[in-house]
Amino acid sequence: MNRRIVQSALTLSILSVMSVMSNAEDLQTEQQTSSTAQITTQQTDPTKLEKIVLTAEEQVKQSLGASIITEEDLDKLPVVNDISEYVRRMPGVNLTGNSATGQRGNNRQIDIRGMGPENTLILIDGKPVNSRNSVRYGWRGERDTRGDSNWVPADAIESIEVLRGPAAARYGSGAMGGVVNIKTKKVTNEVHGSVELYTNQPEDSKEGATNRVGFNLSGPIVKDVLSYRLYGNYNQTDADAPDINPLTASGTRAAGREGVENQDIAGRLAWQVNDQQTLLLDIATGRQGNEYTGDIQNSNFDAAGTGGSFSNADYVRGLLGQETNTMYRDSYALTHEGKWDWGDTKLIAQYDKTKNKRIPESLAGGPEGSPNSFNKKTSTLETLRFNAETNIPLEIVVPQVLTVGAEWVEDDFKDPSSTVQTDASGLINLSADRESMQSRIASAYIEDNFKVTDSTDLVLGVRFDDHDKSGSNWSPSLNITQKLGDYFTLKGGIAKAYKAPNMYQTSEGYLLYTRGNGCPIKATQISQCYLIGNADLKPETSINKELGVQFEKDMVNASLTWFRNDYENKITAGETVLATSTAGHNILQWENVPEALIQGLEGSVTLSFDNASWTNNVTYMMDSENKKTGNPLSIVPNYTINSIFNYNVTDAMDVNFVYTQYGRQKPRQYAESNTENGAMNVTAVKSYGIAGINAGYKFTDQISGRLGVSNLFDEKLLRDNSVNQTYNEPGRAYYASLKYEF
């Protein structure tokens, strides 16, 4: 405990020192004037060339494990509802459920390099978003959540950065797979705005349609001093019909895609204090409400009422079409940016509050995850975050930019809905305040980007994280860029990534129960099992490596990258029986799995013409294995090919063709519970392709529109757990948008 107090005090000291430094404008005035794009000119020595040195963060973002989605990209291929629909087209990215079981299959989220959605960190303007952590974490890792990629409407986005592997490790807990940084549009010094209408109408009337309207407005309050930006969004996506999916032999069917109603509004004030200092105030509020289709997690449900034996069937059927859960998110952030003669500073204070209002779910046996009450309960997650960072350009032997930063994150979580499972064994000491959970991470990091030669850039870094329960972790990193002649560049990196256990996994008061079928097959006997929290869990870690080559010449930009993640201490539901009661109840807890492996290849080729561009990428998964069970970490295709062709017919008109081919999806092959033992369906989902086309036209300088068809050849897939098809791939749909800008 004393060690942690010292470490926390050290972190706070660094924060305090950096805050003082932010006011030391005259300090080190002999240094270069910018850290974001430093230029060191040695005019007194003509043998030295002008050298450009970026910050470590910016240099790492030039790695092969980084992709940028622009505002123009989102305009030309608009998403129906969630930006994950476009992010999935990047190398190494797919959409999967929160676990490899296929449960909650239609709640697919961003999965980078097969590490699972829990290892994808979502940022908005560089600040983490963690609302999904307020959703109950199931026995096999399920969460009934869409994730955090839909809090910013697409028409309010300036760009999206997708970072994979070593490039993402610098962002701390939760970034082992990668990072998606959603960058909103900046404030303007003149009045600008837009209003956009969008509709998506499926050809199959059983699939949910989408309609939305959004606006953006920005301008000065006091010109050159105080500016504002405001955006809002209303989106209604209807649920699929209850009977969209086929009946199984037993007379049940899997649920279709739930509907969602999004309401978002956000504002920013930007105060240019002086030439060196800017103060930003961000306030955002959002609401996401579902439209229920009958998902009960562990079982199929006959939503049409023609069969099935689920004991809660009538109750669940009565919920169809209702809003059974609603997520409310409020976010406040104050950012100070300083540009001084000696370098740059950034100070951030952030407070997020998520209210997760939903019908309680069962916590035991086969009904786990199914709704069981009409009385909604609200879970509340509050996150307080402080971050301070400074970038200092130096000329010590070689030009370089030193980055020093520190971070403090506190989570306070109350979940009255998921902490009510009773203990019939009498062996578990349940505290009076079971619903309260806390987490604290104190971090410090240092990075340096060296311009070793005109053709060699080297980034060295180390990050220290201290979690109040799982202890401390050191995360070193190295990234290198080496030009090989005029056209080829070698890029590589290695970094240790990190993820702290979630609050459900460490909580003593969060219990899950099964009467035997849900127990692990390696338990000593088929008996009732309790899964309890474990405050002694180690943090999950991964050694992420990538190495590749890039070719750039004239119209061609191509690359090939090998990546490998050696995953250690993954946290799963345990198999070791800690104790057995006289009533025959086995006590299990969350535990660390020794090893897992992810390995694959990513390739891309972009051809740029005068009035057209053709972008292609491919991801091939060589390995995905939990070495304890033999099963994959998440269910992703063995390969994915994305192709986008854009042709500018005239200055006012463009046409886009898009195609994605998904390879065979191999499900889990090995049973992990008594229910699955001897009854697993190991049939792979066959490869399939999705094509689309759209055209945009600019009627005037202010008015533009777009018409398109998605899934052009109607390659529709229906969720059917009997053949391991765990999600609905919607069929052909027609969409249109109209935008007015001023």
N, C-alpha and C positions, 0 to 999 in steps of 0.2 A: 504493500500500500504506500509506504514512504517513497519507494522508487517512482511510483506513478505520480505522486504529488510533486516530486522534483521535476519530472518530465513535463507535467502540465504547467508548472510555474515557469519552466524554461520557455515553453511555447508562448505563454502570455508575455514574457519578457521580450521575446522577439517581436511580437505584435506591437508592444509599446514602443520599442526602439524604432520600428519602421514608421510608426505614426509620427514620431518626432522628426524622423528623417524627411517625411513628406513636406515639412515646412522649412527645410534647410536648403533654400533655393540656391544659395551662393556656394554651397559645399562642392568641392572638386570641380570648379568651373573650367579647369584645364581639360576635362574629359570631353568626349564627343557629345553632340547635342541630341541624339535620338537613339532609343533602344529598339524601336520597332523596325527601322531600316537604316542602320548606322552606316555612314560613309566616312572612312578614314583616309584623308588625302595627305600624303607626305610630299609636299611641294619642295621641300629643301633637299630631297634625295630623289633624283629623276630615275633611279634604278628600281624604285618601289612603285607598284601599280596601285590604282585606286581599288580599295577593298570594301565590299559590302558584307556586313555581318548582321544577321537577324537574331532575334531572341531565340532561346532554345525552343520555346513553344512553336514559333513560326517555322523554324528549321525542321523540327520533327513533323510538322504538318505537310512538308514537301516529300515525305517518305512515300514509298509505293503502297503502304497501308493507309492511304488517305485519299478521300474523294470529296469533291465539291459539287453540290447541287445548287444551281443558280435560280434566281427569280424567274429568268426567262425559261429555264427548264420546266418549272412548275406551271408557268403560263401555257406552254405548248403541250404538256401532258398533264392536265389537271387531275388531281386526286378526287375520288368520290367523297371521302370523308376524312381520312387520316393520312398524314404524310408518310406513314410506314408503307403505303402503297407505292410510293416512288422510291423510298430508301431501299426497298427490297431489290431494286434493279441495279444496285451497286455491287461491285465484286465482293464475294465473301458474305453476302447478306441474304437471309431468307426470313420468312415469317413462320413461327412455330408456336405451339402452346407452351405453357410454362413448365411442362415436364415431358418426359419421353413416353408417358402412358397413353397419350391421346385424349385424356379427359380434358374437359373444357376446350375441346378441339377448335371451335370456331372463334375463341378468344385468342387469336394469333397476334404475336408481338414481334418486335425486331430481334432477330437472333443473328449475331455476328460470329462467323467462323465456327458455327456449331457449338458455341459455349453456352447457349441458352439465354432467354430474355433476362433472367436475373443478373446476368453478367454484362448486360448492355446498359451503360449509364446515359440517361437522357439529361441534356443541359438546355436551358433557355438563356441565351445571351451569356453563356459561360457559367451559369449558376445551376446547380443540380436540382432536379425535380424528383420527389420520392413519394408521390401520393399513392402509388400502387402498394407501398409497404403497409398501408392501412387495411389491406384486404387479407383475410385469413389465409394462412399457408398450410396446405393439406399434407397428408401423410406421405405422399409421393412427390410433393413439391408443387401441387396445383394451387393456382390463385384464380379466382373468378374476377378477372380484371382484363381490360384492354391495354393496360400499360399507361405510359405517360407521354406518348408521342402525339396526342391530339388536343393539347391545351392551347396551341397557337394555330389559328386558321391559316390555311395555305396562302391566302392573298395578303397576309400581314408579314410574310417571311421574305427576307432579303437573300438569304442563302442557308444551306444546311451543310455542315461539315460532318463527314463520316470517317472516323478514325478506327483503325483495326490494329490488333496486336501490340507491339512495342510502342507505337505512336500513342496509344490510349492509356498506357500504364501510369503515366505521370499524373493522372487525374484522381488517383487514390481508390478508395473502396468502391467496388461495384463496376469497375471498368476493365475487368479481365478479358472480356470478349472484345469490347470496343466502346466507343463514345459516339453519340449523335448530338451535335451541338446545333440547335435551332437559333439562328440569328435573325432577330426581328428588324424591320425597316427603321432607319435612323430618323431623327428629327430633321426638319428642313428649316432654312432661314427665309423661305418664302412659302406662301400658302399652297399646298398641294393636297389632293385627295382623290379617292376613287370609290365607286360603288359597283359591286359585282353580284350578278344573279347567276345561279347554276342549278341545273336539274339533270338527274340521271334516271332514266326510265328503262327497267329491264324488259326484255321481250317476253319472259315468263312471268305471268301475273302473280305467281306464288313467291317471287323474290321481291324483297323490299326496295322501294324507290327512294330517291334522295332529292330534297330541295333545300337550297340554302341561299342566304343573302349575307353579304359582308360589306363593311366600309372601312376606309382608312382616311385619316385627316391629320395633317401636320402643318405647322407654321410658326411664325414668331409671335410672342407676346410683346417683348421689347427687342427690336431687331438687333442682331449680333450679341445679345445678352441672354435673353430668356426665351426658350422655344418649347413647344409641346408636340406630342404625338398621341393620337387616340385611334384605337381600332376596336371593332365589334363584329360579332358573328352570331348568326342563328342557323342551325343545321338540323334538319329532321330526316333521319333515315329510318324507314319503316322496317319492322321485323319481317322475316320470312313467314310464310303460311305454316301453321302447326303441322300440316301433313305433307310438307315438301319432300321429306326424306322417306325412303322405302321402309315398309314393314319387314321385320326380321321373321324367321321361322316361328319364333315364340309369340309373335303378334305385337311386338313393341317396335318403336322407331326412335332414332336419335333426333335430338333437337336441331332446328335450323339456326341461322344467324339471328342474334337478337338485334332489335332496333336500338337506336340511340338518339337522344335529343341533346344537342350541344348549344349552350349559351355562353358566350365569352365576351368580355370587355376588358380592355387594358389601356392604361395611360402612362405617359412619361413626361416629366418636366426636366429640361436640360438647362442648367444655369452656367454660362461661361463667366466664371468669377473674374478671371483675367486671362492674359495670354497663356499662362502656365497651368491654370486649374479649371476643371470642369466638375460640376456636381450634378448627378443624375438621380432622380427619384422615380421609381417604377412601382406602380400599383396595378394588380391584375386580379380579376375574379372570374371563376368559371364554374359551370355546372354541366355534368354529364349524367343523364338519366337513361336507364335501359328500358327496353320493351321485351318482356319475358317470352320465351318460346318453349320452355319446358326442360331446360338443362338441369339434371339432377346428379351430375358428376359421375357416379359409379355405375349407373345403369341406364339402359335405354328406357324411354317412356312412351307409351302409346297416347300421344296427344289427341288423337282423333276419338279415343274412347272405344275402339273396336276390339281391344284385347289387352293383355298384359296383366301382371299380378302384383305390381308394385303397391305396397300397402297404403301409400299416401296419394294414390292416383287421383281420386276425386278432388282432393285439396289442391294438388299441383295443377290439375286441369282448370280449376277456377281462377288461377293466377295468370293464365295465358293472356298476353296483350297488356298486362299491367306493368307498371314501373315498380319492380321489386327491389331495386337498389339505385341510389343516387349518390354521386360523388360531388362534393362542393370543395373548391380549392380557392383560397385567398392567399395572395403573395405580395409582400412588401420588401423593397430593396432600396438601399441608399448606397450610391457608388461615388467615390471621389477619385478622379484621375488627375495626376500631376505630371507635367513634362518640364523637367528642370535641366539646367546646364550640365548636370552630372549624370542624368538618367531619367527614368520614368518610375512612377509609383501608381498603385491601384489599391484602394481600400474598399471593402464591401461589407455591409451589414445587411443580413437577409433574414426575414421571418416568414415562414410558410405555415398555413393551417389547412388541414384537410379534414372534412367531416364526411364520413362514410356511413350513410344512412341506408340500412337494408333490412330485409326480412331475415331473421336469424336462420342459420343453417344447422343441421344435425351434425353432431361431433362423434358419432359412433357407428361402426359397422358399415353395412351396405348402404344405409341412408346418408352416410357422411356427405356433406355438401349439398343436400337437398333442403329446400325451404320447409320450415316446420311451424311457422307462427304468422298470424296476421299483424302482430304488433311489431313494427319496425323499431330497431335500436340503432343508436348512432355511436360509431367509434370516432375518436378524435386524435389526430396525429399533429403535433406541433413541432416544428423544426426551427432551431435558431442557429445561424451560421455566421461566423466572422472569418474574413479572408483578407490577408495583406500580402502584397507582392511588390518587389522592386526589381527593375532591370537596369544594370549599370554597365555601360560600354567601357572596355579597358584596352590598353595597348601594352601588354606584358609579353614580350617575345613575339607573340602573334596577336592580331586583332581578335577580340572576343567580346561576348556579352554575358555577364554574370547575372543569374536570376536567383533571388532568395525570397522564400515565401513561407507563410505559416497559415494554419487553418484550425478553427474550432467549430465542431458540429455537435449539437445536443438535440436528441429526439425525446419527446415526452408523449407517450401513447397510452390511451385508455380505450380498452375494448370490452364493453360489458356483454357483448353478444357471444364471443368465442371463448370465454373463460368461465363457463358454467357447468362443464362436464364433471359429474360427481365421481368419487373414488370409492368403489365397493370393496377394494382390497384392504383398506385401512392402513396402507403402508406409506402413503404419500402425505407429506405435511403441507397442506394448502394454507397459504397466508390469508389473512382477513381481506386484504386489498389485492385480490387476484387480478383485477382488470387493469392495473397500472403497470406499465413497462417503460424502461428508460434505456437510453444508449448515449454514450459520449465518445467522440473520437477527437483527439488532439494531434495535429500533424505539423511537420516542418519539412521543407524541401529546399534543395540547392541544385542548380543546373548551370552548366557553362557551355556556350556554343563557341567553338574555336574555328577560326578561319586558318587552318594549318597551312595551306597553300592556295593558289588560285583555283586549284582543281579538287581540293580536299576540305570537307567540312566535318567536324567531329563534335558531337554533343555528349557530354557526360553528366549524369545526374544521380541523385539519391534522394529518396523520400522516406521519412520516418512517420509511422502512424502508431498511436497508442489508443487502444480500445479499452474501455473501463472493465470489460469482462474477459475478452479473449487475449488481452495483453498487447505487446508491441510487435511491430514488424518493420524490417528495413527493406526497401525496394530500390536497388541500384538499377541503372539503365545506361545503355550505350547505343548511339545511333551514328552511322557514318554514311557520307555521300562522297563518292570518288568518281570524277569524270574520267572516261577512257577514250581519249581522242575527242573529235568534234561532235560525234553523234551518240555515243553510248555513255551511260552513267550507271555505275554500280551502287546500289543502295541496300543497306542492311541494318538490323538492329536486334538487340536482345535486352529484355527487361523483366524484372520480377513484378508481377501484378498481384493484387491483393483484394480480398473481400471479407469484411467482418461478418460474423453470424447475424442473422436477422433477429428481431426481438422475440418472435414466437419461439425460435429455436433455443433461446437462452432462458425463457420465462418458466418459472416453477409452476405458475398457475394455469398455463395453457396445456390441457390434456386432450388426447385423442384415444379412443377406445375401440376395440374390436372383439367380438366374441370368439374369434378363432380363425375365420377364413382370411381376414386381413393381416394376420400375423406373418412374419417372415418365415419362409420355409426352412431356414436354418435355425429357428428357435428350437428349444429342447423338446417341446411337445405342442400339439395343437390345443391351444387353450386360450382363454381370454387374455388380451394383451392391452396394456396401457403404454402410450408413448408420452414421455414427459420431457420437460426442458432440461438443458445441460449448460450450466453456467461456466463449465470448464472447457468448452469447445475451443479448438484452435482456429485461427482465421484460415480461410481458403487462400491458397496461393497458386500461381502458375508462372513458369518460366516461359515467356513468349519470345519466339525467335522468328525472324524473317530475313530472307536474302533474295535479291532479284536484280534484274538489269532492265534499264529503260533505253529505248531508241527514239530519238527525235531528229527528223530531217524533213524539211519542206512541209509536205502535207501529211506526213505520217508521225504519229505518236503511239508507240507500242511498248508494252512491258510484260514481264513474266516474273512471278514471285512465288517462292516456296515459303510456307509458314508451318510452324510446329509449336504447339502449346503443351507443355508437360504440367499437368494439373495435379496438385497435391492437396490432401486434407479436405476434399469436397465433403460437405455436410449432407448426410442423408439420414433417414429413419434407421435406427440401429437394429442389429440382429442379436446382440449380446443380452442375455437375460440377467438383469442386475439382482433380482430377487423374485421369489414366488410366494404368494400368500397361501394361507391354509385353504382358502376358497379356490385356489388354482389359478390365480391371476398372475401372469408374467409382467414384470416391469421392465420396459425398454426405454431408451432415451436417444435423442439425436446424437450422432457420432460422426467422426471424421473417417472418410474412406481414404486409404493410403494413396492410390495413384489413378490417374486417368490420362488419356492421350488424345489430342486433336492434331491432325496433320493434313495438309492439302496444298493445292496449287491455285493461283489466281493469274489470269492473263487478260490483257486488254489491247485493243487496236482501235485507234481513232483516225479517220481519214477526213481531212478538211479541204473542201473545194471553195471556189469563189462564191457560190450561192447554195452550197449544200454541205452537210456533214454526216458521217456515218460512224456511230460509236458502238463498239462491241466489247463484251467481256464474258469470261467464262470462269467458273469456280468448280474445281474438282476436289471432292473430299476423299482423301486416301485412308484416313483413320478417324474413328470416333468411338472410343471405348472406355467404359468404366472397368478398370482391370479387376475389380472385385466381383462384379456381376457378369461381365462380358457384354453388357448392353451399351448402346450409344448414349451420349449425354443428352442429345435431343434428336428428334426425327427430322432430318433435312435430306433433300435429294442428293444422290451420289454425285451429280453434276448439275449445274445451272448455266444456261447460256442466255444472255440478254443482248438484244440488238435494237438500236434506235436510228432511223434514217430521217433526216430533216432536209426538206427542199424548199427554198424560198422561190416561189414561182414568180412573184413580182415583189416590189418594195412593200406592197400592201397585203400580199397573200402568201401563206406558207402551208405546207402539207407535211404530216408526220406519220411514219410507219413504225410500229413497235412490235417486237416479237420476243417471247421468252419460252425457252424449252426447259422443262423440269425433268431431271432424270429419275430413275427408279428410287423409291423411298422404302428403305428396308426397316421394318419395325423392330421392336425389342424381340430377341430370340430366346431369352432365358427368363424363367419364372422367378419372381421375387417374393410372392406371397402365396399362401395356401390356396387362395381362390384361383390363381393362375396355374398352379402346379398341374401339369398334364392337360391343361385346357387352353393353351395359348394358340392363337392364330398367328403364324409367322409369315403369312403371304405378303409379299412386297406390293406396294402400289406402283402400277405401271407408269412409264414415262408419258408425259403429255405436253402439248404446246399451246400457248395463248397468243393470239395476234390482235392487233388493233390499228385503227387508222383515224386521223382527224385532220381538219383543215381550219385555219384561222384567217380572218380577214379584218383589216383595219379600215373601217368606213370613213372615218375622219381622224384628225389628230387626237380627238377625245374619245371616240367610240370604236370599240372592237368587239368581235364575236368569234365563237368557235363552235363547230359541230364535229361530233365524232362517234365512232362505234367501237366498243370494247368487246373482247372475246369474239372477234369477227366470225369465226367458224363454229361458234357455239360449242366449244369443248367444255361442257359443264360436268362437274363432278358432284355427286350427292354423298353426304356423310352416311356411312354405313359401317358400323363397327365390326360387322361380321366379316368384312373383307379388308379391314384396317384402313378404310378411308375415313379419317378422323375429322375432316372439315369439309365445308361446302365451298366449292369453287364456282362462283356465279357464272351464269351463261351470258349470252349476247345481250348487250344493253346499248341504248342510244343516249348521248348526252349533249348538252348545249350550255354555253355560257355567254353572257353579255356584260361588258365592262364599260363604265363611263369614268374617264380620268380628267382631272383639271389641275 
